[in-house]
Amino acid sequence: MMTPDEILMTIESSAKPASGTGAIPSSTARVLPSLHSVLAQFAPLPRSALFLGLANDGLPVLLNLSDPLPGPVMIAGDEGSGKTNFLRTISCALDQVRSAGAVSYSVISSQLSEWRESEIGRNRENLFSPREASTAEYLHSLVVWAHTHKSAQRVFLLLIDHFETLLEDAQGGQDLRWLLLRGPSRCLWPIVAINSSIAVSKAFGPWLDFFRTRLFGSIRDQRQAQTLTGFSNVSFTNSVPGFQFAMREGNDWLPFWIPTLD
């Protein structure tokens, strides 16, 4: 089992540019710790904590699921930046440290092959394609559940990959708006992934405003990064695709890493 100092050294070695090049080594995945070892090291996590990743100091980055203030979570980045890998890490972490009676989740993804059968965990309730007729029905059932859900004893996560694929259905769109606006206050947390090029489009503008909490992977286009963050001096061009993300923390940016899946 890795100690916190060993985890920190591993992250530092992953983040260190190759000598004289300023480039991030492509072997990052081989030196990052596994999710299993990280969760074992920091067990037990607080009861209401959702594991997101590891900061550069080797400590876990957590989302407090008992506090609805952050609202729904958007993961944005270029194609290949690791957004699906991020969602899978969240789901695998839940399966390893939480009982299904306390926290459960469902997945909506246009790429079902990326959610392999071997990764079905005890906490996953459903897996849908956005083009299934049953998907809209399921979203409506979540709204009904959230309307009647009064107990804070159970938390539910709705993980949506390629979020834009759900926006064509009018009825589904109404239910999505309700879930984004009211879900976290009813212990139902939408966590969505979307390509940054789509997130900055004019058509997506009304949806973007729902997301106060935004996590960013690698984004090569500086203008996209500035539009999504609202800051002119921010850049995610050097983030390691697949494993490195960043989030706003007060007046600073917090970069963090996704452990490798076992």
C-alpha positions in Angstrom: 0.0 0.0 0.0 1.3 3.4 -1.0 1.8 6.0 1.8 0.6 9.6 1.2 4.3 10.7 0.6 4.7 8.0 -2.0 1.5 9.0 -3.7 2.7 12.6 -3.8 6.0 11.5 -5.3 4.2 9.5 -7.9 2.1 12.5 -8.9 5.1 14.8 -9.0 6.9 12.4 -11.3 3.9 12.3 -13.6 3.6 16.1 -13.7 7.3 16.8 -14.2 8.1 17.9 -17.8 10.7 16.0 -19.7 14.1 17.6 -19.5 14.5 20.5 -21.9 11.2 20.0 -23.7 8.4 21.4 -21.5 6.3 18.4 -22.6 4.5 16.0 -20.2 5.7 12.4 -20.5 3.4 10.1 -22.3 4.0 7.3 -19.7 1.8 9.0 -17.1 -0.6 6.0 -16.8 2.3 3.7 -15.8 3.3 5.7 -12.8 0.0 6.9 -11.4 -1.4 4.9 -8.5 -4.3 2.6 -9.0 -7.8 3.6 -7.8 -7.9 0.6 -5.4 -4.7 1.6 -3.7 -5.7 5.2 -3.3 -9.1 4.4 -1.8 -7.5 1.8 0.5 -5.0 4.4 1.7 -7.6 7.0 2.6 -10.3 4.7 3.9 -12.7 5.4 5.3 -13.7 8.4 3.3 -16.3 10.7 4.9 -19.8 9.3 4.5 -21.0 12.1 2.3 -17.8 12.4 0.2 -17.6 11.6 -3.5 -14.1 10.8 -4.7 -13.0 12.8 -7.7 -9.2 12.5 -7.9 -5.9 13.3 -6.3 -4.5 16.8 -5.9 -0.8 17.6 -6.5 -0.1 17.3 -2.8 -1.3 13.7 -2.9 -4.6 14.3 -1.0 -8.0 13.3 -2.3 -10.3 15.8 -4.0 -13.8 15.2 -2.7 -17.3 16.5 -3.5 -19.6 16.8 -0.5 -22.9 15.2 -1.5 -24.7 16.5 1.5 -24.3 20.1 0.4 -26.4 20.9 -2.7 -24.8 24.4 -3.2 -22.3 23.2 -5.9 -25.2 22.1 -8.0 -24.9 19.7 -11.0 -21.3 19.0 -12.2 -20.1 19.4 -15.8 -16.9 17.8 -17.0 -15.7 19.6 -20.2 -12.7 19.0 -22.4 -11.5 18.1 -25.9 -12.3 14.8 -27.5 -9.9 12.3 -25.9 -9.3 14.4 -22.8 -10.5 11.6 -20.5 -14.1 12.7 -19.7 -15.4 9.1 -20.0 -12.5 7.8 -18.0 -13.4 10.4 -15.3 -17.0 9.2 -15.1 -15.9 5.6 -14.9 -13.5 6.4 -12.1 -16.3 8.0 -10.2 -18.5 5.0 -10.7 -15.7 2.5 -9.8 -14.9 4.5 -6.6 -18.6 4.3 -5.5 -18.6 0.6 -6.1 -15.5 0.1 -4.0 -16.4 2.2 -1.0 -20.1 2.6 -0.8 -23.0 0.3 -0.2 -25.8 0.3 -2.7 -28.3 1.1 0.0 -26.5 4.4 0.7 -25.4 5.6 -2.8 -26.4 4.3 -6.3 -26.0 5.5 -9.8 -27.2 5.1 -13.4 -25.3 5.8 -16.6 -26.5 7.3 -19.9 -24.0 7.0 -22.7 -24.0 6.9 -26.4 -20.9 4.6 -26.3 -22.1 1.7 -24.2 -19.0 -0.4 -25.2 -17.0 1.9 -23.0 -18.9 0.7 -20.0 -17.8 -2.9 -20.2 -19.9 -5.7 -18.6 -16.9 -6.5 -16.3 -17.3 -3.1 -14.7 -20.9 -3.6 -13.6 -20.8 -2.8 -9.9 -23.1 -3.3 -7.0 -24.2 0.3 -7.0 -25.1 0.7 -10.6 -28.9 0.5 -11.3 -29.2 1.1 -15.0 -27.3 1.6 -18.2 -29.0 3.5 -21.1 -28.3 4.7 -24.5 -29.7 8.3 -25.1 -31.6 7.0 -28.2 -33.6 4.4 -26.3 -37.3 5.3 -25.8 -37.0 4.1 -22.3 -34.3 6.7 -21.5 -36.8 9.6 -21.6 -39.2 7.5 -19.4 -36.4 6.9 -17.0 -35.5 10.6 -16.7 -39.2 11.3 -15.9 -39.2 8.5 -13.3 -36.2 10.2 -11.6 -38.1 13.5 -11.5 -41.0 11.7 -9.8 -38.6 10.0 -7.4 -37.0 13.3 -6.5 -40.3 15.0 -5.9 -41.2 12.4 -3.3 -37.7 11.8 -1.9 -37.5 13.3 1.5 -34.8 11.2 3.2 -31.1 12.1 3.1 -30.2 8.5 3.8 -29.9 7.6 0.1 -28.0 9.5 -2.6 -28.3 9.0 -6.3 -25.9 9.9 -9.1 -26.9 10.3 -12.8 -23.8 10.0 -14.9 -24.3 11.3 -18.4 -21.6 11.0 -21.1 -22.0 13.1 -24.2 -24.7 15.2 -22.5 -25.7 16.9 -25.8 -27.1 13.7 -27.1 -30.1 14.0 -24.7 -31.1 17.5 -25.7 -33.1 16.7 -28.8 -36.1 15.3 -27.0 -38.5 18.0 -25.9 -40.1 16.1 -23.0 -36.7 14.7 -21.9 -35.3 18.2 -22.0 -37.9 19.4 -19.5 -37.1 16.7 -17.1 -33.4 17.3 -17.5 -33.9 21.0 -16.7 -35.7 20.0 -13.5 -33.1 17.5 -12.5 -30.3 20.1 -13.1 -32.1 22.8 -11.2 -33.6 20.8 -8.3 -31.8 17.4 -8.2 -28.9 18.1 -5.8 -31.3 19.6 -3.2 -33.1 16.2 -3.3 -29.9 14.1 -3.1 -29.9 13.5 -6.9 -26.7 14.6 -8.5 -26.4 14.9 -12.3 -22.7 14.6 -13.4 -22.3 15.2 -17.1 -19.5 15.1 -19.6 -19.4 17.2 -22.8 -16.9 18.2 -25.5 -15.7 21.7 -24.9 -16.4 22.7 -28.5 -20.1 21.9 -27.9 -20.2 23.5 -24.5 -19.2 26.9 -25.9 -21.8 26.8 -28.8 -24.6 29.3 -28.9 -27.2 26.5 -28.9 -25.8 25.1 -25.6 -25.7 28.5 -23.9 -29.0 28.1 -22.0 -27.8 24.8 -20.6 -24.4 26.0 -19.6 -25.9 28.3 -17.0 -27.1 25.4 -15.0 -23.6 24.3 -14.1 -21.9 26.3 -11.4 -19.4 23.5 -10.8 -17.2 22.9 -13.9 -14.3 20.5 -14.1 -11.9 20.9 -17.1 -9.7 18.4 -18.9 -7.3 19.2 -21.7 -8.6 22.0 -23.9 -6.4 23.1 -26.8 -8.5 26.1 -27.9 -7.7 29.0 -25.5 -10.9 30.8 -26.5 -13.0 27.8 -25.4 -11.3 27.6 -22.1 -11.8 31.4 -21.5 -15.5 31.1 -22.5 -16.2 28.2 -20.2 -14.3 29.6 -17.2 -15.0 33.3 -17.6 -11.2 34.0 -17.1 -8.9 35.5 -19.7 -5.7 34.1 -18.3 -6.6 30.4 -17.9 -5.2 27.6 -19.9 -5.6 23.8 -20.0 -3.4 23.1 -23.0 -0.8 21.3 -20.8 -3.2 19.1 -19.0 -2.4 15.4 -19.5 -5.2 13.9 -21.6 -7.0 11.1 -19.9 -5.7 11.7 -16.4 -5.5 15.4 -15.5 -8.3 17.9 -14.7 -8.7 21.2 -12.9 -11.4 22.9 -10.9 -11.9 26.4 -9.5 -11.3 26.5 -5.7 -11.9 30.0 -4.3 -9.6 32.4 -6.1 -7.3 29.6 -7.3 -7.3 26.7 -9.7 -6.9 23.2 -8.3 -5.3 20.7 -10.7 -5.9 17.0 -9.9 -5.2 13.5 -11.3 -7.4 10.5 -12.0 -5.9 7.2 -10.7 -5.7 4.3 -13.0 -8.5 1.8 -13.0 -7.6 -1.7 -11.7 
